[in-house]
Amino acid sequence: MSRDLLFEIGVEEIPSGPLYKAIAQLKVVATKALDDARLGYARVDVYGAPRRLAVFVTDLAERQEDVTLRAKGPSVKAAFDDHGQPTKAAEGFARGKGITVSDLVVEDVEGSDYVFAVIDMPGKSAAEVLPGLLADLITAIDWSKSMRWGSDTIRFIRPVRWLVALFGDEVVPVAYAGLTAGRMSVGHRFLAGSVEIPSADVYLDTMRGALCVVDHDERAGMIRRAIDAAAAAHGGRAVVPEKTFAEVVNLVEWPTVGVGHFDEEFLAVPREVVEEAMESHQRYFPVESPDGVLTADFIVVHNGDPERTDAIISGHERVIRARLADAAFFYREDLAHPLEAYVSRLDSIVFQERLGSLGAKVGRIETLVRALAEQVDAGPDEEAYALRAAHLSKADLVTHAVVEFTSLQGVMGQHYAIAAGEAEQVAEAIVDHYRPRFSGDGLPRTLAGKLVSVADKLDTIAGIFAIGQAPTGSADPYALRRGAIGVLAMVLDGDVRLRLDEAIAFALSGYAGTLADLDVEATGSAIKEFFTGRLDGVLRDRGHAYDTVQAIAAVSADDPADALARCNALTSFRAASDDMEDLSVAFTRAKNLAKPELGTGADVALMGVEEARLADALTEAEQASSGAFLVRDYMTVLGVLARLRAPIDAFFESVLVMDPDEGVRDNRLRLLNRFVALFSGFADFSALAG
């Protein structure tokens, strides 16, 4: 027999982000709790709305499963003395299991006798188990921030106001925070009052009748369809950022959609400003025409009385009119001065207490851009665009618009640069130098943008490492991991072919006059390790095996783009060839015997037949691979190395490397040094697991 189970936790409004996390957590902990309690079920669903979290279990068993526990105890020799009397070991084991010594059974385990406690545990009724189990679910939710209310010590994200717990149509008396669960829930805060839930299976329908859509996925679908329909009715399409949409879903219980309008004169303000004012500040959705031009319409999702939508929209129109009037004023004020005029103000803005001002940072970025441009062999135009963009890159941070709308840093710099007559490439690099801003974000579109972006991120990483505040554990307040991954993305997928050691040295040199106690060597080593750790993760995320990455990193970590090219080749070669395992074994054997201090100049006159064949094969391989190495044709390199399998196998089968004659022995070791050197030019093959 089975029944549906409902458990609703009624609270004051929960913020959207924590609510999503709680829904995910509760699904996991509820499923585990039921499994641990041996209560069968068909499925577990968790719903969330601003004022409630609900667990709904379909077809929950009315009793726990019966179970027989078998616990192995001490050996018979330890459990009983020579006269067959139980020892303290047997008595203690039995007592610990809640049985008597006479209940112990003896079983053979791999030829030895042991005592076992066999305990039959009949299942309890779900009605006995559920009150404690459900109360524990509330405390199992891990909130990043919680609060106390009243005089109790209990903490939750917001005060808990009611509890509903129904097993079928029977109330489960769950007790928490001075409340005892019943069947009375609360509907929409303004449009409905208390509501009685007859049984668990009608929960969703009952709450809809109380103007509350509890299922967050259902609400999301309703809102999405209504937004699209409203935009289409006004001849356009809605602009729906997923972050804003997700937040709106958890701000309403009975969503109603309406369309507002603002004065078209505000469309003269940059589109990003208008959208930011609507989306981030008010959670409105802009509307654009079919050809992608922003219109003066906007969509509101509200939680009020649907019959008062017109009045509600009128209120929102007054709000957005004031917001856009402020934005237009800020924009006009900023345009009164060219972007260059704001650069000097950066000297009064602190970048980091020990690292100086934003003005000083801009100076370092310019110097670093110049060095990076030389390293990547940038053309004179690209270098000039990058240097000008670096100079202006942070200027918009002190403009009125960015102070008000901080997320528009770079975006407003681009607009103000164009308005001031700067080259389009400079303006584009200003906005692009913040990219990539998050995982999956696009890279800067031009080399100039990439150079400024790399310089900015490298400067921050170098400075923060230099003052001893490198990321630890999950703490990364300056987003250095994201910055490093962004730099690597531009190197791996763009045209910024830089060497890490040199780039890091450039970045640290910018702090020579700022940090008198800077240990350049130690800090540079730490930064390099930080980058190679990120590179390892990036390469593995791209499908390369851990040992492939390890083998390549041993020889090419300083050049990330080269490391990627080598990983691509080695991964493909390992998938297509059976030679690699044998070659890695031969390489490891040769490396273990080799003595690099002897050099590679083996004397042909001291060689036997197999030695000479290996020497000839090495000469041919060196010649064949040299050109391939130069153009980074690594598949060809691996093919050449693979052809050495037969001669190296024959060498080890027929030649005693450690010959008693020192001259012969050293000559053979020089030959192995040569073999190892050729292979090590590509990777450390001893790191391959086979």
C-alpha positions as CSV (number, residue, x, y, z in Angstrom):
1,M,0.0,0.0,0.0
2,S,1.2,3.5,-0.7
3,R,0.0,7.1,-0.4
4,D,1.3,10.5,-1.6
5,L,3.2,12.6,0.9
6,L,3.2,16.4,1.0
7,F,5.4,18.5,3.2
8,E,5.2,22.3,2.9
9,I,7.4,24.8,4.7
10,G,5.7,28.2,4.8
11,V,8.0,31.2,5.2
12,E,8.4,34.9,4.6
13,E,9.7,35.8,1.1
14,I,12.9,33.9,0.2
15,P,15.3,35.6,-2.1
16,S,15.4,34.1,-5.6
17,G,19.0,32.7,-5.7
18,P,18.9,31.0,-2.3
19,L,15.4,29.5,-3.2
20,Y,16.8,27.8,-6.3
21,K,19.7,26.4,-4.2
22,A,17.3,25.2,-1.5
23,I,15.1,23.4,-4.1
24,A,18.1,21.5,-5.4
25,Q,19.4,20.7,-1.9
26,L,16.0,19.5,-0.7
27,K,15.6,17.1,-3.6
28,V,18.9,15.4,-2.6
29,V,18.4,15.3,1.1
30,A,14.8,14.2,0.9
31,T,15.6,11.4,-1.5
32,K,18.5,10.2,0.7
33,A,16.4,10.4,3.9
34,L,13.6,8.2,2.4
35,D,16.2,5.7,1.1
36,D,18.0,5.6,4.4
37,A,14.6,5.1,6.2
38,R,13.8,2.2,3.8
39,L,10.6,3.8,2.7
40,G,9.8,3.0,-1.0
41,Y,8.4,5.6,-3.3
42,A,7.8,6.3,-7.0
43,R,9.4,9.7,-7.2
44,V,10.4,12.8,-5.2
45,D,9.5,16.3,-6.4
46,V,10.5,19.6,-4.8
47,Y,8.7,22.8,-5.5
48,G,9.5,26.4,-4.6
49,A,7.7,29.7,-4.6
50,P,8.6,33.0,-2.8
51,R,6.8,32.0,0.4
52,R,7.2,28.2,0.4
53,L,9.2,25.1,-0.1
54,A,7.4,21.9,-0.7
55,V,8.4,18.2,-0.9
56,F,5.9,16.0,-2.8
57,V,6.5,12.2,-2.7
58,T,4.4,10.1,-5.1
59,D,3.3,6.6,-3.9
60,L,5.2,6.5,-0.6
61,A,5.1,3.1,1.1
62,E,3.1,2.9,4.3
63,R,5.7,0.8,6.0
64,Q,9.4,0.5,6.0
65,E,10.9,-2.6,4.4
66,D,11.8,-5.4,6.8
67,V,15.6,-5.9,7.0
68,T,17.9,-8.5,8.5
69,L,21.2,-7.1,9.6
70,R,24.3,-9.3,9.8
71,A,27.3,-8.1,11.8
72,K,30.5,-10.0,11.9
73,G,32.1,-10.3,15.3
74,P,35.3,-11.8,16.8
75,S,36.6,-15.2,15.8
76,V,35.2,-18.2,17.7
77,K,38.6,-18.6,19.4
78,A,38.4,-15.1,20.7
79,A,34.7,-15.3,21.6
80,F,34.8,-18.5,23.7
81,D,37.5,-19.9,26.0
82,D,38.7,-23.5,26.1
83,H,35.7,-24.5,28.1
84,G,33.2,-23.0,25.7
85,Q,32.4,-20.1,27.9
86,P,31.8,-16.7,26.3
87,T,34.7,-14.2,26.8
88,K,34.4,-10.5,27.4
89,A,34.8,-10.0,23.6
90,A,31.7,-12.1,22.9
91,E,29.7,-10.5,25.7
92,G,30.6,-7.0,24.6
93,F,29.9,-7.6,20.9
94,A,26.5,-9.1,21.7
95,R,25.6,-6.3,24.1
96,G,26.6,-3.7,21.5
97,K,24.2,-5.3,19.1
98,G,21.3,-5.5,21.6
99,I,21.2,-9.3,21.8
100,T,22.4,-12.0,24.1
101,V,25.4,-14.3,23.6
102,S,23.1,-17.2,23.1
103,D,21.7,-15.4,20.0
104,L,25.1,-15.3,18.3
105,V,25.6,-17.7,15.4
106,V,28.8,-19.2,14.1
107,E,29.8,-19.1,10.4
108,D,32.8,-20.1,8.4
109,V,34.7,-17.2,6.7
110,E,37.5,-18.3,4.4
111,G,38.3,-21.4,6.6
112,S,38.0,-19.7,10.0
113,D,34.9,-19.6,12.3
114,Y,33.5,-16.2,13.4
115,V,30.5,-15.2,15.5
116,F,27.8,-13.2,13.8
117,A,24.9,-11.2,15.1
118,V,21.8,-11.7,13.0
119,I,19.2,-9.1,13.8
120,D,15.8,-9.0,12.3
121,M,14.4,-5.5,12.1
122,P,10.8,-5.4,11.1
123,G,9.8,-2.2,9.4
124,K,7.9,0.5,11.2
125,S,4.9,2.3,9.8
126,A,5.5,5.4,7.8
127,A,3.4,7.3,10.3
128,E,5.9,6.6,13.0
129,V,9.0,7.5,10.9
130,L,7.8,10.6,9.1
131,P,7.5,13.2,11.9
132,G,11.1,13.1,12.7
133,L,12.3,12.5,9.2
134,L,10.4,15.6,7.9
135,A,11.6,17.8,10.7
136,D,15.2,16.8,9.9
137,L,14.7,17.9,6.3
138,I,14.2,21.5,7.5
139,T,17.5,21.6,9.4
140,A,19.3,19.8,6.6
141,I,19.0,22.8,4.2
142,D,22.3,24.7,4.2
143,W,21.6,28.4,3.8
144,S,24.6,30.7,3.2
145,K,22.9,33.3,5.4
146,S,20.2,32.6,8.0
147,M,18.4,34.4,10.7
148,R,16.7,34.0,14.1
149,W,13.3,35.4,15.0
150,G,11.4,35.7,18.2
151,S,13.1,34.4,21.3
152,D,14.0,31.0,19.8
153,T,17.5,29.9,18.8
154,I,16.3,28.2,15.6
155,R,17.7,29.7,12.4
156,F,16.3,29.7,8.8
157,I,16.6,31.8,5.7
158,R,13.4,33.7,6.8
159,P,10.9,33.2,9.6
160,V,8.9,29.9,9.3
161,R,5.2,30.8,9.6
162,W,3.3,27.5,8.9
163,L,3.9,23.8,8.2
164,V,1.7,21.4,6.2
165,A,2.4,17.7,6.3
166,L,-0.1,15.2,4.8
167,F,0.3,11.5,4.2
168,G,-2.6,10.9,2.0
169,D,-5.4,12.7,3.8
170,E,-3.8,12.2,7.3
171,V,-1.9,14.9,9.0
172,V,1.7,14.1,10.0
173,P,2.4,16.0,13.3
174,V,5.8,17.5,12.3
175,A,7.1,19.9,15.0
176,Y,9.5,22.7,14.3
177,A,10.1,26.3,15.5
178,G,7.1,26.1,17.9
179,L,4.8,25.1,15.0
180,T,3.0,21.8,14.5
181,A,2.1,20.8,10.9
182,G,-1.5,20.6,9.9
183,R,-3.4,20.8,6.7
184,M,-3.8,24.6,6.5
185,S,-1.6,26.5,4.0
186,V,-1.7,30.1,2.9
187,G,-2.5,31.3,-0.6
188,H,-1.5,34.4,-2.4
189,R,-0.4,37.1,0.1
190,F,-2.9,39.8,-1.2
191,L,-5.5,37.9,-3.2
192,A,-6.2,34.8,-1.0
193,G,-6.1,33.8,2.6
194,S,-5.7,30.5,4.4
195,V,-6.5,27.4,2.5
196,E,-7.3,23.9,3.6
197,I,-5.6,21.0,1.7
198,P,-7.8,17.9,1.9
199,S,-5.1,15.5,0.9
200,A,-1.7,15.5,-0.6
201,D,-2.7,14.5,-4.1
202,V,-4.7,17.7,-4.7
203,Y,-2.0,20.0,-3.3
204,L,-1.0,21.7,-6.6
205,D,-4.6,22.2,-7.8
206,T,-5.7,23.5,-4.4
207,M,-2.9,26.0,-4.3
208,R,-3.8,27.2,-7.8
209,G,-7.3,27.8,-6.5
210,A,-5.6,30.0,-3.9
211,L,-3.8,31.9,-6.7
212,C,-0.4,30.3,-6.0
213,V,1.5,28.3,-8.6
214,V,3.8,26.3,-6.4
215,D,5.8,24.5,-9.1
216,H,8.6,26.8,-10.2
217,D,8.9,25.1,-13.5
218,E,5.2,25.6,-14.2
219,R,5.5,29.3,-13.3
220,A,8.5,29.6,-15.6
221,G,6.6,28.2,-18.5
222,M,3.6,30.4,-17.8
223,I,5.8,33.5,-17.7
224,R,7.7,32.6,-20.8
225,R,4.6,32.1,-22.8
226,A,3.0,35.3,-21.5
227,I,6.0,37.4,-22.2
228,D,6.3,36.1,-25.8
229,A,2.6,36.7,-26.4
230,A,2.7,40.2,-25.0
231,A,5.7,41.2,-27.1
232,A,4.2,39.7,-30.2
233,A,0.9,41.6,-29.6
234,H,3.0,44.9,-29.7
235,G,4.7,43.8,-32.9
236,G,8.1,42.9,-31.4
237,R,10.0,40.3,-29.4
238,A,11.0,40.3,-25.8
239,V,14.7,40.6,-24.7
240,V,14.9,38.0,-21.9
241,P,18.2,37.6,-20.2
242,E,18.2,34.3,-18.4
243,K,19.5,35.7,-15.2
244,T,16.7,38.2,-14.9
245,F,14.1,35.7,-16.0
246,A,15.2,33.2,-13.4
247,E,15.0,35.8,-10.7
248,V,11.5,37.0,-11.8
249,V,10.2,33.4,-11.7
250,N,10.9,33.3,-7.9
251,L,9.5,36.8,-7.2
252,V,5.9,35.9,-8.0
253,E,3.4,33.3,-7.0
254,W,0.6,34.1,-9.5
255,P,2.3,35.8,-12.4
256,T,0.5,38.3,-14.6
257,V,2.2,40.0,-17.5
258,G,1.6,43.6,-18.7
259,V,3.2,45.9,-21.2
260,G,4.3,49.4,-20.3
261,H,5.6,52.3,-22.4
262,F,8.2,55.0,-21.9
263,D,9.0,58.2,-23.8
264,E,10.8,57.6,-27.1
265,E,13.2,60.4,-26.4
266,F,15.0,58.0,-24.0
267,L,15.9,55.8,-26.9
268,A,18.6,58.3,-27.7
269,V,20.5,57.0,-24.6
270,P,22.7,54.0,-25.4
271,R,20.6,50.8,-25.5
272,E,22.7,49.1,-22.9
273,V,21.8,51.9,-20.4
274,V,18.1,51.6,-21.1
275,E,18.3,47.8,-20.8
276,E,20.3,47.9,-17.6
277,A,17.9,50.3,-16.0
278,M,15.0,48.0,-16.9
279,E,16.5,44.6,-16.2
280,S,18.8,44.8,-13.3
281,H,17.1,47.6,-11.4
282,Q,13.4,46.9,-12.1
283,R,13.3,43.3,-13.5
284,Y,11.5,44.5,-16.6
285,F,12.0,42.9,-20.0
286,P,12.7,45.2,-23.0
287,V,11.0,44.8,-26.3
288,E,12.8,45.1,-29.7
289,S,11.4,45.3,-33.2
290,P,11.7,42.3,-35.6
291,D,14.9,43.9,-37.0
292,G,16.5,44.1,-33.5
293,V,16.0,47.8,-32.7
294,L,15.0,48.6,-29.2
295,T,11.4,50.0,-28.8
296,A,9.8,52.1,-26.1
297,D,7.8,49.2,-24.8
298,F,8.7,47.0,-21.8
299,I,7.2,44.0,-20.2
300,V,6.4,43.7,-16.5
301,V,5.7,40.4,-14.6
302,H,3.8,41.3,-11.5
303,N,2.2,39.5,-8.5
304,G,-0.7,41.8,-8.0
305,D,-4.4,41.5,-8.9
306,P,-4.7,40.7,-12.6
307,E,-7.8,43.0,-12.8
308,R,-5.6,46.0,-11.7
309,T,-2.9,45.3,-14.3
310,D,-3.4,48.7,-16.0
311,A,-3.0,50.6,-12.7
312,I,0.1,48.5,-11.8
313,I,1.7,49.1,-15.2
314,S,1.0,52.9,-14.8
315,G,3.0,52.8,-11.6
316,H,5.8,51.0,-13.3
317,E,5.8,53.5,-16.1
318,R,6.3,56.3,-13.6
319,V,9.2,54.4,-12.0
320,I,11.0,53.7,-15.3
321,R,10.5,57.2,-16.5
322,A,12.4,58.5,-13.4
323,R,15.1,55.9,-13.8
324,L,15.6,56.7,-17.5
325,A,15.5,60.5,-16.9
326,D,18.4,60.0,-14.4
327,A,20.3,57.8,-16.9
328,A,19.8,60.4,-19.7
329,F,21.1,63.1,-17.5
330,F,24.2,61.1,-16.5
331,Y,24.9,60.3,-20.1
332,R,24.6,63.9,-21.2
333,E,26.8,65.1,-18.4
334,D,29.5,62.5,-19.2
335,L,29.5,63.5,-22.9
336,A,30.3,67.1,-21.9
337,H,33.9,66.0,-21.6
338,P,36.0,63.7,-23.9
339,L,37.0,60.4,-22.5
340,E,40.6,61.5,-22.2
341,A,39.5,64.1,-19.6
342,Y,38.5,61.3,-17.1
343,V,41.9,59.5,-17.2
344,S,43.6,61.8,-14.7
345,R,40.8,61.3,-12.2
346,L,41.9,57.6,-11.9
347,D,44.9,58.7,-9.8
348,S,42.5,59.4,-6.9
349,I,40.8,56.0,-7.2
350,V,42.4,53.1,-5.2
351,F,43.0,49.9,-7.2
352,Q,44.3,48.0,-4.1
353,E,45.7,49.5,-0.9
354,R,49.2,48.3,-1.4
355,L,49.2,48.4,-5.1
356,G,48.3,52.0,-5.7
357,S,45.7,53.8,-7.7
358,L,43.8,52.9,-10.9
359,G,45.9,55.5,-12.6
360,A,49.0,53.6,-11.7
361,K,47.4,50.4,-12.9
362,V,46.6,52.0,-16.3
363,G,50.3,53.0,-16.6
364,R,51.4,49.4,-16.0
365,I,48.8,48.0,-18.5
366,E,50.2,50.4,-21.1
367,T,53.8,49.2,-20.5
368,L,52.7,45.6,-20.4
369,V,50.7,46.0,-23.7
370,R,53.8,47.3,-25.4
371,A,55.9,44.3,-24.2
372,L,53.2,41.8,-25.2
373,A,52.7,43.4,-28.6
374,E,56.4,42.8,-29.2
375,Q,56.2,39.2,-28.0
376,V,53.3,38.3,-30.3
377,D,54.8,40.3,-33.2
378,A,51.8,42.6,-33.5
379,G,51.7,45.0,-36.4
380,P,52.2,48.8,-35.8
381,D,48.5,49.6,-36.2
382,E,47.3,46.9,-33.8
383,E,50.0,48.0,-31.3
384,A,48.9,51.6,-31.6
385,Y,45.2,50.7,-31.1
386,A,46.0,48.5,-28.1
387,L,48.1,51.2,-26.5
388,R,45.5,53.9,-26.9
389,A,42.8,51.5,-25.7
390,A,44.9,50.6,-22.6
391,H,45.3,54.3,-21.8
392,L,41.5,54.8,-21.9
393,S,40.5,51.4,-20.6
394,K,39.5,52.5,-17.1
395,A,38.5,56.1,-17.8
396,D,34.7,55.3,-17.8
397,L,34.9,54.0,-14.2
398,V,34.7,57.6,-13.0
399,T,31.8,58.7,-15.3
400,H,28.4,59.3,-13.8
401,A,26.8,56.5,-15.9
402,V,29.2,53.8,-14.7
403,V,29.1,54.9,-11.1
404,E,25.3,54.4,-11.3
405,F,25.3,51.3,-13.6
406,T,28.5,49.5,-12.6
407,S,27.9,46.6,-14.9
408,L,28.3,48.9,-17.9
409,Q,32.0,49.4,-17.3
410,G,33.8,49.2,-20.7
411,V,30.4,49.4,-22.5
412,M,30.2,53.1,-21.7
413,G,33.9,53.5,-22.4
414,Q,33.2,52.3,-25.9
415,H,30.3,54.8,-26.4
416,Y,32.3,57.7,-25.0
417,A,35.3,56.8,-27.0
418,I,33.3,56.9,-30.3
419,A,31.7,60.2,-29.2
420,A,35.1,61.6,-28.6
421,G,36.3,60.7,-32.1
422,E,38.5,57.8,-31.1
423,A,39.2,55.1,-33.7
424,E,36.6,52.3,-33.8
425,Q,39.2,49.7,-33.1
426,V,40.2,51.6,-29.9
427,A,36.6,51.8,-28.8
428,E,36.0,48.1,-29.5
429,A,39.2,47.2,-27.5
430,I,38.0,49.2,-24.5
431,V,34.8,47.2,-24.1
432,D,36.5,44.0,-25.1
433,H,39.3,44.1,-22.6
434,Y,36.9,42.9,-19.8
435,R,36.2,39.7,-21.8
436,P,35.9,36.9,-21.1
437,R,33.9,37.9,-18.1
438,F,32.6,34.4,-17.2
439,S,32.7,30.8,-18.4
440,G,31.4,30.6,-22.0
441,D,31.8,34.4,-22.6
442,G,33.2,35.5,-25.9
443,L,36.8,36.5,-26.4
444,P,37.9,40.0,-27.4
445,R,37.3,40.3,-31.1
446,T,40.6,41.9,-32.2
447,L,44.2,41.5,-31.3
448,A,44.2,45.0,-29.8
449,G,41.4,43.9,-27.4
450,K,43.2,40.7,-26.5
451,L,46.4,42.5,-25.7
452,V,44.7,44.9,-23.4
453,S,42.7,42.1,-21.8
454,V,45.7,40.0,-21.2
455,A,47.7,42.9,-19.8
456,D,44.9,43.9,-17.4
457,K,44.4,40.4,-16.1
458,L,48.2,39.7,-15.9
459,D,48.8,42.9,-14.0
460,T,46.1,42.1,-11.4
461,I,47.3,38.5,-11.0
462,A,50.9,39.6,-10.6
463,G,50.0,42.3,-8.1
464,I,47.8,40.2,-5.9
465,F,50.3,37.4,-5.8
466,A,53.1,39.9,-5.0
467,I,51.3,41.0,-1.8
468,G,50.7,37.5,-0.7
469,Q,46.9,37.3,-1.4
470,A,46.8,34.5,-3.9
471,P,43.6,32.4,-4.0
472,T,43.2,29.8,-1.2
473,G,40.6,27.1,-1.3
474,S,37.3,28.5,-2.5
475,A,38.3,32.1,-1.6
476,D,39.2,34.2,-4.7
477,P,38.0,37.7,-4.0
478,Y,39.9,39.2,-7.0
479,A,38.7,36.5,-9.4
480,L,42.2,35.5,-10.3
481,R,41.3,32.0,-11.4
482,R,38.8,33.5,-13.8
483,G,41.4,35.9,-15.0
484,A,44.0,33.2,-15.6
485,I,41.5,31.0,-17.5
486,G,40.6,34.1,-19.6
487,V,44.2,34.7,-20.5
488,L,44.6,31.0,-21.4
489,A,41.5,31.1,-23.5
490,M,42.9,34.0,-25.5
491,V,46.2,32.1,-26.0
492,L,44.6,28.8,-26.9
493,D,41.8,30.1,-29.1
494,G,43.0,33.5,-30.2
495,D,46.1,34.9,-31.8
496,V,48.0,35.9,-28.6
497,R,50.9,33.5,-28.7
498,L,52.8,34.4,-25.6
499,R,55.3,32.6,-23.3
500,L,54.2,32.5,-19.7
501,D,57.6,33.0,-18.1
502,E,58.3,36.1,-20.2
503,A,54.8,37.5,-19.8
504,I,54.8,37.0,-16.0
505,A,58.3,38.6,-15.7
506,F,56.9,41.6,-17.7
507,A,53.9,41.9,-15.4
508,L,56.0,41.7,-12.2
509,S,58.5,44.3,-13.4
510,G,55.7,46.8,-13.2
511,Y,55.6,46.5,-9.4
512,A,59.4,46.9,-9.0
513,G,59.0,50.5,-7.8
514,T,55.9,49.9,-5.8
515,L,56.8,46.9,-3.7
516,A,60.3,47.2,-2.3
517,D,60.3,43.7,-0.7
518,L,59.0,42.0,-3.9
519,D,60.7,38.5,-4.3
520,V,60.4,38.4,-8.1
521,E,61.7,34.8,-8.5
522,A,59.5,33.3,-5.8
523,T,56.4,35.2,-6.9
524,G,57.0,34.5,-10.6
525,S,57.3,30.8,-9.8
526,A,54.1,30.8,-7.8
527,I,52.2,32.6,-10.6
528,K,53.6,30.1,-13.2
529,E,52.4,27.2,-11.0
530,F,49.0,28.9,-10.8
531,F,48.7,29.2,-14.5
532,T,49.9,25.7,-15.2
533,G,47.3,24.4,-12.8
534,R,44.6,26.2,-14.7
535,L,46.1,25.0,-18.0
536,D,46.0,21.4,-16.8
537,G,42.3,21.8,-16.0
538,V,41.5,23.5,-19.3
539,L,43.3,20.8,-21.3
540,R,41.5,18.0,-19.5
541,D,38.2,19.7,-19.9
542,R,38.9,19.6,-23.7
543,G,39.0,15.8,-23.5
544,H,42.7,15.1,-23.0
545,A,43.7,12.3,-20.6
546,Y,45.5,13.3,-17.4
547,D,48.7,11.5,-18.3
548,T,48.7,13.1,-21.8
549,V,48.5,16.5,-20.2
550,Q,51.2,15.6,-17.6
551,A,53.5,14.3,-20.3
552,I,53.1,17.4,-22.4
553,A,53.3,19.9,-19.5
554,A,56.7,18.5,-18.6
555,V,58.2,20.1,-21.8
556,S,55.7,22.7,-23.0
557,A,53.9,24.3,-20.1
558,D,55.5,27.7,-20.8
559,D,53.8,27.9,-24.2
560,P,50.1,27.1,-23.7
561,A,49.2,27.1,-27.4
562,D,52.0,24.7,-28.2
563,A,50.9,22.5,-25.3
564,L,47.4,22.3,-26.8
565,A,48.8,21.5,-30.2
566,R,50.9,18.7,-28.7
567,C,48.0,17.3,-26.6
568,N,45.8,17.3,-29.7
569,A,48.4,15.3,-31.6
570,L,49.2,12.9,-28.8
571,T,45.6,12.2,-28.0
572,S,44.8,11.4,-31.7
573,F,47.9,9.3,-32.0
574,R,47.2,7.3,-28.9
575,A,43.7,6.6,-30.2
576,A,44.9,5.5,-33.6
577,S,48.2,3.6,-32.8
578,D,49.2,0.7,-30.6
579,D,52.8,1.8,-30.6
580,M,52.6,4.4,-27.8
581,E,52.5,2.0,-24.9
582,D,55.6,0.1,-26.0
583,L,57.4,3.4,-26.8
584,S,56.6,4.9,-23.4
585,V,58.0,1.7,-21.8
586,A,61.2,1.9,-23.9
587,F,61.5,5.6,-23.2
588,T,61.2,5.1,-19.5
589,R,63.8,2.3,-19.5
590,A,66.1,4.5,-21.6
591,K,65.6,7.5,-19.4
592,N,66.3,5.5,-16.2
593,L,69.6,4.3,-17.6
594,A,70.6,7.5,-19.4
595,K,73.3,9.8,-18.0
596,P,72.8,13.3,-19.5
597,E,76.2,14.5,-18.3
598,L,77.9,12.1,-20.8
599,G,76.3,13.9,-23.7
600,T,75.0,12.4,-27.0
601,G,78.1,12.0,-29.1
602,A,78.4,8.2,-29.3
603,D,81.3,6.8,-31.3
604,V,80.2,4.6,-34.2
605,A,83.5,2.6,-34.1
606,L,82.5,1.2,-30.7
607,M,79.1,0.0,-31.8
608,G,77.8,-3.4,-32.6
609,V,75.2,-4.2,-35.3
610,E,72.0,-3.3,-33.3
611,E,73.7,-0.2,-31.8
612,A,74.6,1.0,-35.2
613,R,71.1,0.3,-36.5
614,L,69.6,2.4,-33.7
615,A,72.1,5.2,-34.3
616,D,71.2,5.2,-38.0
617,A,67.5,5.2,-37.2
618,L,68.0,8.1,-34.8
619,T,69.8,10.1,-37.4
620,E,67.0,9.5,-39.9
621,A,64.4,10.4,-37.2
622,E,66.2,13.6,-36.2
623,Q,66.3,14.8,-39.8
624,A,62.7,13.8,-40.5
625,S,61.3,15.4,-37.4
626,S,63.3,18.7,-37.3
627,G,61.2,20.4,-39.9
628,A,58.0,19.1,-38.4
629,F,59.0,20.5,-35.0
630,L,59.6,23.9,-36.6
631,V,56.1,24.1,-38.1
632,R,54.5,22.3,-35.1
633,D,53.3,19.3,-37.3
634,Y,53.2,17.1,-34.3
635,M,51.4,14.2,-35.9
636,T,54.3,13.8,-38.3
637,V,56.7,14.0,-35.3
638,L,54.9,11.2,-33.5
639,G,54.9,9.1,-36.7
640,V,58.7,9.5,-36.9
641,L,59.1,8.6,-33.3
642,A,56.9,5.5,-33.7
643,R,59.2,4.2,-36.3
644,L,61.9,3.9,-33.7
645,R,60.0,1.1,-31.9
646,A,61.7,-1.7,-33.8
647,P,65.3,-0.5,-33.5
648,I,65.0,0.4,-29.8
649,D,63.3,-3.0,-29.0
650,A,66.1,-4.8,-30.9
651,F,68.7,-2.7,-29.0
652,F,67.4,-3.7,-25.6
653,E,67.0,-7.3,-26.6
654,S,70.5,-7.8,-27.8
655,V,72.7,-5.2,-26.2
656,L,74.0,-5.2,-22.6
657,V,74.0,-1.5,-21.8
658,M,75.9,-1.7,-18.6
659,D,78.9,-3.4,-20.2
660,P,81.9,-4.1,-17.9
661,D,84.1,-2.1,-20.3
662,E,83.6,1.5,-19.2
663,G,84.2,2.9,-22.7
664,V,81.7,0.6,-24.3
665,R,79.2,1.3,-21.5
666,D,79.5,5.1,-21.7
667,N,79.2,4.9,-25.5
668,R,75.9,3.0,-25.2
669,L,74.7,5.4,-22.6
670,R,75.4,8.3,-24.9
671,L,73.3,6.6,-27.6
672,L,70.4,6.2,-25.1
673,N,70.9,9.9,-24.1
674,R,70.4,10.7,-27.8
675,F,67.2,8.6,-27.9
676,V,65.8,10.2,-24.8
677,A,66.7,13.7,-26.0
678,L,64.8,13.2,-29.3
679,F,61.7,11.9,-27.5
680,S,61.9,14.6,-24.7
681,G,61.7,17.2,-27.4
682,F,58.1,16.3,-27.7
683,A,56.9,15.0,-24.3
684,D,57.9,13.1,-21.2
685,F,56.7,9.7,-22.4
686,S,57.5,8.1,-19.0
687,A,54.4,10.0,-17.7
688,L,52.1,8.0,-19.9
689,A,50.1,5.3,-18.1
690,G,49.8,3.2,-21.2
